[in-house]
Amino acid sequence: MTEPLHFMMGQFKAVVPTDRQYCARHMWLQDVGDGLFRVGFTSYSVRLLQDVYFLEWTIDANTDVRDRQEIGEVESAKAVSSMFTPCAGTVVEFNPTLLNDPAGINADNYGNGWLYTFRTSHPLLTPEQYVKVLEDGWDETQRTIKGQMN
């Protein structure tokens, strides 16, 4: 595997592994064979969420979904946030470990903290394209964060 890319979020280094693809909604997709991808939150999104402690799905496994369809909620120290699909496809299976304890998202978001398996044939972003999305949106993200703090 090649060295991961990085994006600096102030003092925090968001890691972007190069062995997977990405979507602009800050999720990674890693090919696991047979046309399936594991999907998880990027370190950028985990940093913004901070300490995920509740995860709820509003769809069942083996559900066909649209691009940007809401499929669940995640609750963290920062807020309750809706989760949306990275693109159109089929949510095949949820990570059973996270159903009981979503702390794996915080501890190992690029490993055992994956969210679900997904089948799609839609184009995704390369790691380099995803870093560009982060760079292009960072000023707006900082304004949003500062607005939440005031």
N, CA and C atoms as a LAMMPS dump frame, in Angstrom:
ITEM: TIMESTEP
0
ITEM: NUMBER OF ATOMS
450
ITEM: BOX BOUNDS ff ff ff
-5.0000000000000000e+02 5.0000000000000000e+02
-5.0000000000000000e+02 5.0000000000000000e+02
-5.0000000000000000e+02 5.0000000000000000e+02
ITEM: ATOMS id mol type element x y z
1 1 1 N 0.844 -1.177 0
2 1 2 C 0 0 0
3 1 3 C 0.889 1.24 0
4 2 1 N 0.491 2.222 -0.768
5 2 2 C 1.245 3.464 -0.791
6 2 3 C 0.924 4.296 0.438
7 3 1 N 1.779 5.266 0.697
8 3 2 C 1.592 6.136 1.856
9 3 3 C 0.264 6.889 1.752
10 4 1 N -0.413 7.074 2.876
11 4 2 C -1.679 7.824 2.844
12 4 3 C -1.419 9.301 2.563
13 5 1 N -2.451 9.972 2.082
14 5 2 C -2.413 11.42 1.928
15 5 3 C -2.891 12.032 3.242
16 6 1 N -2.655 13.326 3.4
17 6 2 C -3.075 14.017 4.619
18 6 3 C -3.69 15.368 4.275
19 7 1 N -4.592 15.785 5.131
20 7 2 C -5.171 17.121 5.043
21 7 3 C -5.14 17.704 6.447
22 8 1 N -4.549 18.881 6.583
23 8 2 C -4.448 19.497 7.902
24 8 3 C -5.719 20.275 8.238
25 9 1 N -6.331 19.884 9.347
26 9 2 C -7.513 20.557 9.898
27 9 3 C -7.019 21.338 11.116
28 10 1 N -6.409 22.467 10.875
29 10 2 C -5.754 23.18 11.97
30 10 3 C -4.575 22.346 12.437
31 11 1 N -4.591 21.94 13.713
32 11 2 C -3.506 21.12 14.273
33 11 3 C -3.721 19.618 14.037
34 12 1 N -4.906 19.237 13.573
35 12 2 C -5.254 17.827 13.4
36 12 3 C -4.977 17.385 11.974
37 13 1 N -4.313 16.242 11.841
38 13 2 C -4.011 15.682 10.53
39 13 3 C -5.066 14.651 10.15
40 14 1 N -5.89 14.965 9.137
41 14 2 C -6.876 14.012 8.632
42 14 3 C -6.163 13.085 7.648
43 15 1 N -6.19 11.798 7.933
44 15 2 C -5.525 10.791 7.102
45 15 3 C -6.478 10.355 5.989
46 16 1 N -5.932 10.224 4.767
47 16 2 C -6.709 9.779 3.611
48 16 3 C -5.967 8.599 2.983
49 17 1 N -6.291 7.354 3.41
50 17 2 C -5.616 6.187 2.833
51 17 3 C -5.834 6.116 1.318
52 18 1 N -4.825 5.645 0.609
53 18 2 C -4.883 5.597 -0.857
54 18 3 C -5.387 4.258 -1.392
55 19 1 N -5.778 3.338 -0.502
56 19 2 C -6.252 2.023 -0.938
57 19 3 C -7.772 1.95 -1.026
58 20 1 N -8.425 3.104 -1.126
59 20 2 C -9.883 3.132 -1.22
60 20 3 C -10.329 4.357 -2.007
61 21 1 N -11.638 4.442 -2.239
62 21 2 C -12.226 5.575 -2.942
63 21 3 C -13.057 6.37 -1.944
64 22 1 N -13.536 7.523 -2.388
65 22 2 C -14.21 8.44 -1.474
66 22 3 C -15.426 9.076 -2.122
67 23 1 N -16.261 9.698 -1.297
68 23 2 C -17.342 10.543 -1.799
69 23 3 C -17.242 11.886 -1.092
70 24 1 N -17.823 12.9 -1.687
71 24 2 C -17.725 14.257 -1.157
72 24 3 C -18.439 14.407 0.192
73 25 1 N -19.254 13.434 0.596
74 25 2 C -19.936 13.476 1.889
75 25 3 C -19.092 12.824 2.988
76 26 1 N -17.793 12.766 2.759
77 26 2 C -16.804 12.355 3.763
78 26 3 C -16.952 10.915 4.221
79 27 1 N -17.121 10.053 3.219
80 27 2 C -17.145 8.623 3.468
81 27 3 C -16.132 7.959 2.546
82 28 1 N -15.563 6.857 3.021
83 28 2 C -14.659 6.067 2.187
84 28 3 C -15.363 4.795 1.766
85 29 1 N -14.935 4.255 0.626
86 29 2 C -15.449 2.992 0.106
87 29 3 C -14.257 2.139 -0.296
88 30 1 N -14.145 0.977 0.303
89 30 2 C -13.031 0.076 0.019
90 30 3 C -13.558 -1.194 -0.64
91 31 1 N -12.997 -1.51 -1.791
92 31 2 C -13.398 -2.688 -2.56
93 31 3 C -13.045 -3.95 -1.779
94 32 1 N -14.056 -4.784 -1.517
95 32 2 C -13.834 -6.044 -0.814
96 32 3 C -14.129 -7.246 -1.712
97 33 1 N -14.308 -6.991 -3.016
98 33 2 C -14.537 -8.069 -3.971
99 33 3 C -16.004 -8.29 -4.277
100 34 1 N -16.237 -8.977 -5.371
101 34 2 C -17.593 -9.314 -5.82
102 34 3 C -18.488 -8.092 -5.99
103 35 1 N -17.888 -6.948 -6.354
104 35 2 C -18.662 -5.731 -6.574
105 35 3 C -19.133 -5.048 -5.306
106 36 1 N -18.602 -5.464 -4.164
107 36 2 C -18.983 -4.889 -2.87
108 36 3 C -17.907 -3.954 -2.342
109 37 1 N -18.362 -2.944 -1.606
110 37 2 C -17.471 -2 -0.936
111 37 3 C -17.851 -1.942 0.532
112 38 1 N -16.842 -1.829 1.387
113 38 2 C -17.102 -1.457 2.777
114 38 3 C -17.135 0.055 2.81
115 39 1 N -18.039 0.605 3.593
116 39 2 C -18.208 2.055 3.684
117 39 3 C -17.972 2.49 5.123
118 40 1 N -17.276 3.607 5.283
119 40 2 C -17.047 4.15 6.619
120 40 3 C -16.843 5.647 6.582
121 41 1 N -16.767 6.245 7.753
122 41 2 C -16.502 7.675 7.874
123 41 3 C -15.014 7.95 7.717
124 42 1 N -14.67 9.012 7.02
125 42 2 C -13.273 9.427 6.914
126 42 3 C -12.818 10.02 8.244
127 43 1 N -11.51 10.153 8.415
128 43 2 C -11.003 10.766 9.652
129 43 3 C -11.442 12.226 9.75
130 44 1 N -11.637 12.873 8.614
131 44 2 C -12.157 14.245 8.589
132 44 3 C -13.536 14.286 9.242
133 45 1 N -14.432 13.391 8.834
134 45 2 C -15.791 13.399 9.394
135 45 3 C -15.793 12.967 10.861
136 46 1 N -14.955 11.999 11.222
137 46 2 C -14.892 11.559 12.614
138 46 3 C -14.409 12.702 13.503
139 47 1 N -13.445 13.471 13.008
140 47 2 C -12.938 14.613 13.778
141 47 3 C -14.038 15.66 13.993
142 48 1 N -14.826 15.924 12.961
143 48 2 C -15.896 16.907 13.087
144 48 3 C -17.026 16.397 13.992
145 49 1 N -17.337 15.113 13.9
146 49 2 C -18.388 14.543 14.744
147 49 3 C -17.973 14.494 16.21
148 50 1 N -16.778 14.042 16.457
149 50 2 C -16.235 13.783 17.793
150 50 3 C -17.073 12.732 18.525
151 51 1 N -16.416 11.783 19.108
152 51 2 C -17.017 10.762 19.968
153 51 3 C -18.427 10.317 19.618
154 52 1 N -18.516 9.448 18.627
155 52 2 C -19.8 8.854 18.251
156 52 3 C -20.207 7.869 19.339
157 53 1 N -21.454 7.976 19.819
158 53 2 C -21.906 7.03 20.835
159 53 3 C -23.266 6.412 20.551
160 54 1 N -23.898 6.784 19.439
161 54 2 C -25.165 6.147 19.09
162 54 3 C -25.294 6.12 17.573
163 55 1 N -25.767 4.991 17.059
164 55 2 C -25.916 4.79 15.623
165 55 3 C -27.239 4.079 15.397
166 56 1 N -28.046 4.611 14.489
167 56 2 C -29.338 3.996 14.208
168 56 3 C -29.58 3.998 12.697
169 57 1 N -30.012 2.856 12.173
170 57 2 C -30.327 2.739 10.75
171 57 3 C -31.834 2.846 10.556
172 58 1 N -32.26 3.562 9.522
173 58 2 C -33.696 3.709 9.236
174 58 3 C -34.109 2.885 8.028
175 59 1 N -33.189 2.076 7.503
176 59 2 C -33.49 1.14 6.421
177 59 3 C -33.033 -0.243 6.859
178 60 1 N -33.472 -1.254 6.129
179 60 2 C -33.042 -2.62 6.392
180 60 3 C -31.885 -2.974 5.472
181 61 1 N -31.153 -4.016 5.831
182 61 2 C -30.113 -4.552 4.95
183 61 3 C -30.765 -5.006 3.638
184 62 1 N -29.979 -5.049 2.587
185 62 2 C -30.424 -5.433 1.239
186 62 3 C -31.479 -4.473 0.684
187 63 1 N -31.259 -3.176 0.912
188 63 2 C -32.163 -2.139 0.42
189 63 3 C -31.483 -1.343 -0.685
190 64 1 N -32.175 -1.194 -1.81
191 64 2 C -31.7 -0.316 -2.877
192 64 3 C -31.935 1.124 -2.442
193 65 1 N -30.924 1.971 -2.679
194 65 2 C -31 3.365 -2.228
195 65 3 C -30.626 4.323 -3.354
196 66 1 N -31.144 5.54 -3.246
197 66 2 C -30.821 6.62 -4.175
198 66 3 C -29.575 7.355 -3.684
199 67 1 N -28.978 8.127 -4.569
200 67 2 C -27.901 9.021 -4.174
201 67 3 C -28.453 10.025 -3.168
202 68 1 N -27.74 10.252 -2.102
203 68 2 C -28.094 11.211 -1.055
204 68 3 C -29.35 10.83 -0.269
205 69 1 N -29.717 9.563 -0.288
206 69 2 C -30.867 9.121 0.504
207 69 3 C -30.468 9.028 1.969
208 70 1 N -31.336 9.511 2.846
209 70 2 C -31.089 9.386 4.276
210 70 3 C -31.305 7.933 4.681
211 71 1 N -30.323 7.359 5.406
212 71 2 C -30.416 5.952 5.777
213 71 3 C -30.262 5.71 7.274
214 72 1 N -30.015 6.77 8.03
215 72 2 C -29.861 6.598 9.467
216 72 3 C -29.407 7.866 10.139
217 73 1 N -29.106 7.715 11.436
218 73 2 C -28.612 8.837 12.229
219 73 3 C -27.431 8.388 13.064
220 74 1 N -26.557 9.343 13.311
221 74 2 C -25.43 9.118 14.198
222 74 3 C -25.461 10.231 15.24
223 75 1 N -25.3 9.832 16.498
224 75 2 C -25.264 10.818 17.571
225 75 3 C -23.869 10.842 18.148
226 76 1 N -23.369 12.053 18.342
227 76 2 C -22.012 12.211 18.859
228 76 3 C -22.003 13.307 19.902
229 77 1 N -20.817 13.59 20.419
230 77 2 C -20.661 14.657 21.402
231 77 3 C -21.072 16.006 20.815
232 78 1 N -20.997 16.157 19.513
233 78 2 C -21.319 17.431 18.856
234 78 3 C -22.796 17.593 18.521
235 79 1 N -23.42 16.546 17.977
236 79 2 C -24.785 16.704 17.471
237 79 3 C -25.365 15.358 17.054
238 80 1 N -26.653 15.375 16.732
239 80 2 C -27.291 14.261 16.052
240 80 3 C -27.27 14.622 14.571
241 81 1 N -26.735 13.731 13.745
242 81 2 C -26.597 14.001 12.319
243 81 3 C -27.234 12.892 11.502
244 82 1 N -27.897 13.281 10.439
245 82 2 C -28.434 12.294 9.501
246 82 3 C -27.293 11.72 8.687
247 83 1 N -27.434 10.446 8.333
248 83 2 C -26.456 9.799 7.452
249 83 3 C -27.101 9.591 6.094
250 84 1 N -26.332 9.867 5.056
251 84 2 C -26.81 9.756 3.689
252 84 3 C -25.916 8.798 2.911
253 85 1 N -26.463 8.219 1.871
254 85 2 C -25.683 7.31 1.035
255 85 3 C -24.603 8.068 0.276
256 86 1 N -23.489 7.396 -0.027
257 86 2 C -22.429 8.04 -0.81
258 86 3 C -22.821 8.218 -2.278
259 87 1 N -23.707 7.365 -2.763
260 87 2 C -24.199 7.391 -4.142
261 87 3 C -25.321 6.357 -4.228
262 88 1 N -25.913 6.184 -5.382
263 88 2 C -26.963 5.174 -5.54
264 88 3 C -26.338 3.779 -5.505
265 89 1 N -27.093 2.824 -4.979
266 89 2 C -26.603 1.453 -4.908
267 89 3 C -27.497 0.629 -4.001
268 90 1 N -26.895 -0.38 -3.373
269 90 2 C -27.62 -1.252 -2.457
270 90 3 C -26.838 -1.382 -1.16
271 91 1 N -27.481 -1.053 -0.042
272 91 2 C -26.888 -1.3 1.267
273 91 3 C -27.11 -2.777 1.54
274 92 1 N -26.025 -3.54 1.596
275 92 2 C -26.123 -4.995 1.685
276 92 3 C -26.194 -5.481 3.123
277 93 1 N -25.269 -5.03 3.952
278 93 2 C -25.188 -5.534 5.322
279 93 3 C -24.604 -4.447 6.22
280 94 1 N -25.109 -4.35 7.438
281 94 2 C -24.567 -3.426 8.426
282 94 3 C -23.488 -4.125 9.243
283 95 1 N -22.513 -3.358 9.711
284 95 2 C -21.468 -3.907 10.567
285 95 3 C -22.114 -4.306 11.893
286 96 1 N -22.217 -5.605 12.182
287 96 2 C -22.924 -6.053 13.389
288 96 3 C -22.263 -5.574 14.678
289 97 1 N -20.958 -5.39 14.672
290 97 2 C -20.246 -4.938 15.871
291 97 3 C -20.694 -3.544 16.289
292 98 1 N -20.91 -2.666 15.298
293 98 2 C -21.294 -1.288 15.61
294 98 3 C -22.733 -1.163 16.078
295 99 1 N -23.572 -2.132 15.756
296 99 2 C -24.968 -2.064 16.181
297 99 3 C -25.078 -2.061 17.699
298 100 1 N -24.19 -2.773 18.364
299 100 2 C -24.195 -2.831 19.823
300 100 3 C -23.345 -1.741 20.459
301 101 1 N -22.254 -1.359 19.767
302 101 2 C -21.342 -0.372 20.33
303 101 3 C -20.635 0.374 19.194
304 102 1 N -21.086 1.576 18.864
305 102 2 C -20.495 2.318 17.759
306 102 3 C -19.147 2.962 18.075
307 103 1 N -18.575 2.675 19.231
308 103 2 C -17.294 3.267 19.608
309 103 3 C -16.175 2.904 18.631
310 104 1 N -16.336 1.818 17.887
311 104 2 C -15.34 1.435 16.89
312 104 3 C -15.138 2.5 15.831
313 105 1 N -16.155 3.317 15.595
314 105 2 C -16.031 4.424 14.642
315 105 3 C -14.956 5.388 15.126
316 106 1 N -14.931 5.66 16.42
317 106 2 C -13.959 6.598 16.993
318 106 3 C -12.558 5.993 17.02
319 107 1 N -12.47 4.724 17.365
320 107 2 C -11.176 4.089 17.598
321 107 3 C -10.505 3.569 16.336
322 108 1 N -11.292 3.146 15.335
323 108 2 C -10.711 2.467 14.166
324 108 3 C -11.583 2.697 12.933
325 109 1 N -11.783 3.965 12.576
326 109 2 C -12.727 4.284 11.5
327 109 3 C -12.328 3.712 10.146
328 110 1 N -11.034 3.479 9.897
329 110 2 C -10.602 2.9 8.623
330 110 3 C -10.446 1.382 8.698
331 111 1 N -10.757 0.791 9.827
332 111 2 C -10.644 -0.653 10.002
333 111 3 C -11.96 -1.251 10.447
334 112 1 N -11.997 -1.709 11.692
335 112 2 C -13.192 -2.37 12.225
336 112 3 C -14.375 -1.428 12.438
337 113 1 N -14.163 -0.128 12.295
338 113 2 C -15.243 0.837 12.47
339 113 3 C -16.017 1.133 11.196
340 114 1 N -15.932 0.239 10.204
341 114 2 C -16.721 0.418 8.973
342 114 3 C -18.211 0.322 9.295
343 115 1 N -19.028 0.99 8.469
344 115 2 C -20.461 1.096 8.749
345 115 3 C -21.293 -0.001 8.104
346 116 1 N -21.099 -0.214 6.796
347 116 2 C -21.91 -1.195 6.062
348 116 3 C -21.221 -1.597 4.77
349 117 1 N -21.685 -2.704 4.197
350 117 2 C -21.228 -3.084 2.856
351 117 3 C -22.25 -2.568 1.862
352 118 1 N -21.735 -2.221 0.689
353 118 2 C -22.52 -1.471 -0.29
354 118 3 C -22.157 -1.947 -1.686
355 119 1 N -23.156 -2.09 -2.537
356 119 2 C -22.924 -2.454 -3.934
357 119 3 C -23.265 -1.236 -4.792
358 120 1 N -22.303 -0.812 -5.616
359 120 2 C -22.54 0.332 -6.505
360 120 3 C -21.638 0.225 -7.724
361 121 1 N -22.077 0.849 -8.8
362 121 2 C -21.235 0.95 -9.997
363 121 3 C -21.029 2.41 -10.368
364 122 1 N -21.418 3.307 -9.462
365 122 2 C -21.271 4.739 -9.721
366 122 3 C -19.825 5.181 -9.53
367 123 1 N -19.398 6.177 -10.284
368 123 2 C -18.028 6.667 -10.126
369 123 3 C -17.826 7.335 -8.766
370 124 1 N -16.67 7.148 -8.205
371 124 2 C -16.318 7.71 -6.911
372 124 3 C -15.068 8.562 -7.06
373 125 1 N -14.667 9.217 -5.984
374 125 2 C -13.497 10.081 -6.01
375 125 3 C -12.232 9.295 -5.681
376 126 1 N -11.132 9.662 -6.338
377 126 2 C -9.825 9.128 -5.961
378 126 3 C -9.403 9.817 -4.662
379 127 1 N -8.402 9.288 -3.961
380 127 2 C -7.914 9.976 -2.764
381 127 3 C -7.489 11.424 -3.062
382 128 1 N -6.845 11.633 -4.186
383 128 2 C -6.397 12.982 -4.555
384 128 3 C -7.583 13.923 -4.793
385 129 1 N -8.611 13.421 -5.449
386 129 2 C -9.812 14.231 -5.678
387 129 3 C -10.506 14.555 -4.356
388 130 1 N -10.514 13.599 -3.441
389 130 2 C -11.138 13.842 -2.141
390 130 3 C -10.378 14.913 -1.357
391 131 1 N -9.062 14.863 -1.357
392 131 2 C -8.27 15.901 -0.674
393 131 3 C -8.586 17.273 -1.26
394 132 1 N -8.778 17.346 -2.572
395 132 2 C -9.147 18.616 -3.219
396 132 3 C -10.508 19.096 -2.704
397 133 1 N -11.469 18.178 -2.528
398 133 2 C -12.771 18.534 -1.95
399 133 3 C -12.574 19.135 -0.549
400 134 1 N -11.704 18.528 0.254
401 134 2 C -11.427 19.038 1.596
402 134 3 C -10.821 20.43 1.539
403 135 1 N -9.836 20.601 0.672
404 135 2 C -9.186 21.911 0.53
405 135 3 C -10.186 22.983 0.106
406 136 1 N -11.019 22.651 -0.869
407 136 2 C -11.986 23.62 -1.403
408 136 3 C -13.064 23.994 -0.384
409 137 1 N -13.382 23.098 0.549
410 137 2 C -14.451 23.355 1.504
411 137 3 C -14.006 23.745 2.899
412 138 1 N -12.699 23.787 3.148
413 138 2 C -12.198 23.997 4.501
414 138 3 C -12.597 25.359 5.08
415 139 1 N -12.523 26.421 4.298
416 139 2 C -12.889 27.749 4.814
417 139 3 C -14.344 27.756 5.291
418 140 1 N -15.234 27.18 4.498
419 140 2 C -16.651 27.118 4.877
420 140 3 C -16.848 26.246 6.119
421 141 1 N -16.118 25.144 6.204
422 141 2 C -16.211 24.269 7.373
423 141 3 C -15.786 25.021 8.634
424 142 1 N -14.71 25.769 8.551
425 142 2 C -14.25 26.53 9.717
426 142 3 C -15.282 27.567 10.151
427 143 1 N -15.921 28.244 9.197
428 143 2 C -16.959 29.218 9.533
429 143 3 C -18.131 28.522 10.234
430 144 1 N -18.502 27.342 9.747
431 144 2 C -19.598 26.592 10.351
432 144 3 C -19.247 26.181 11.785
433 145 1 N -18.032 25.676 11.963
434 145 2 C -17.589 25.255 13.299
435 145 3 C -17.593 26.441 14.252
436 146 1 N -17.057 27.563 13.824
437 146 2 C -17.018 28.747 14.678
438 146 3 C -18.42 29.235 14.991
439 147 1 N -19.342 29.135 14.043
440 147 2 C -20.724 29.533 14.263
441 147 3 C -21.405 28.659 15.292
442 148 1 N -21.058 27.364 15.321
443 148 2 C -21.641 26.453 16.306
444 148 3 C -21.116 26.74 17.709
445 149 1 N -19.901 27.26 17.774
446 149 2 C -19.281 27.508 19.067
447 149 3 C -19.767 28.816 19.683
448 150 1 N -20.265 29.735 18.875
449 150 2 C -20.7 31.05 19.381
450 150 3 C -22.173 31.055 19.71
